Amino acid sequence: MQRPAIPFLILGGVSVIAGGVLSAAAAPAPSYTASWAVAYIVLVAGVAQLVLGLGQAQLASHQPPGRVVAAEAVAFNLAHVAVLLGTIIGAAWMVDIGAALIVVALGLFIWSVRGASAGNRWMLYGFRVMILIVLITTPIGVVIANLKA
């Protein structure tokens, strides 16, 4: 296990579990917001984080500095808190801040794997696809949050 992956494995794994727990708790009285929150927590805070953290650890030509990994983890996870809280309380500005933090974190992930060799081509493709998915869906979420506000 490479050290740069550890925070993302822990936080991503906890997110997947938290999403499952929230799903079970919300099952007796499902709502749009609860269903959305479960999907967001599992897919973005959980799965995307796991893919990005593992991908970075495997693809980076040099081990990313600890401060970069910390900045990625803090930005990515504060973003999720802002997006979730902003959506739940109807504060579109908070969702906007969360989206900006997601873009910052993704920029750091991209920077960390610059110069990745094509030796692990499928992992590099998967990493890039995950970056694209999150980059494409982030502004869509911002637009939806701002329309609902």
N, C-alpha and C positions, 0 to 999 in steps of 0.2 A: 504494500500500500504506500503510495506516495503522499507525503505530508500535505501538499497543496490541496488534495482532494478531501481531506478529513473534515474541514468545517462544512463543506457542501454535502458530504455524505450524511453527517449528523443532522444538519438543518433540513436537508431535503427529505431524509427518512422520517424525521419528526413531523414534517409537514404532511407527508402521505398518511401517517398514522392519525394525525390531528384531523385531517379531512375525513378519514373513515369514522372517527369518533363523532365528529359533527354530523356526518350523514346518519349515523345510528340515532343520535339524539334528536335530529330533526324529522326522522321518519314518521312519527305519529302525527305530525302536523306540518307537512311539507309546504314550503313557500318558494316563490321565485328567487328571493334573495338567498335563502338557505341553500337551495340547489346550486345557484351560481357560486356562492362562497365555497361550497364543497368542491366543485369543479375547479375553481381557481386555486384553492389551497393544494389540491392533489396534483393538478397538471402543471401549474406555473411555479408555485412555491416548492413543490415536491419534485415531480419528474423533470421539469426543465432544469432545476437546480442540480439534480443528480447528474444529468447528461452533461451540463456545462462544466461542473466541477471535475467529473471523471475525465471528460474530454480534454480539458485544460491540462490536467495532471499527466495524461498520456501523450498529448500532442506538443506541448511546449518544448522548444529546442533547448531551453535553459529553464531550470526551476524558477518559477516566478518568485520575486521577493515576498517575504512575509507581509510587508505593509500593503502590497498590491492585493494579495489574497484576502487580507483583512478588509481592505477597502471594497473589494468585490462583494464579500459576504455581507458587510454592513449595508452597503448601498442596495444590494438585491433584496435583502430581507426587510430593511426599513421601507423599501418601496412596497413590498407586499402588505405590510402593516398599514401604510398610508392608503393604498388602493382599497383594501378590505374595509378599514374604518371609514374612509371617505364615502364608499358605496353604501355602507350600512346607515350612516347618519345623513346621507344626502349632501355631502360637502364636495362638490365637484373640484374645487381648488385643491383639495387634499389628494384626489385621484390624479390630478395634473402633476402634483409634486411627486407622487409615486411613480408615474409614468416617466418623468424626467430622471428619477433615480434608476429606473430600470435601464434606460438608454445609457446612462453613465456606466452602470455595471456591465452591460453588454460591450460597451467600448473597451473597458478594461479586459474583459475576456478575450476579445478580438486581439487586442494589443499583446496579451500574454502568449498567444499561440502564433504570433507572426513568425514567419520562417519555418513553420512546421513542415517536416518532410512529407513527401507523398507516399512514404513507405507504408503508412497506415491509412490508406486512401479512404476506406469506408468509414473509419472513425472520423476523419477530417470532414467528409461529406455530411455525416450525421451531426457533427458539431455545428457546421455551417447552416444546415437545415434548421436546427433548433434555434440558432441565432435569428435566422430569417423569420421563422414562425413567431417568435416573441416580438421581433421588431415590427412585423406586419400587424399582429393582433393588438399591440399596445395602443396605437392611435385609434383603432376601432373602438377599444374599450373607453378611451378618453371621450370620443364623440358620443358614445352611448351614455356615459355618465353625465356629460354636460347637457344632453337633451333631456335626461330625466330630472335634472336639478331645477 
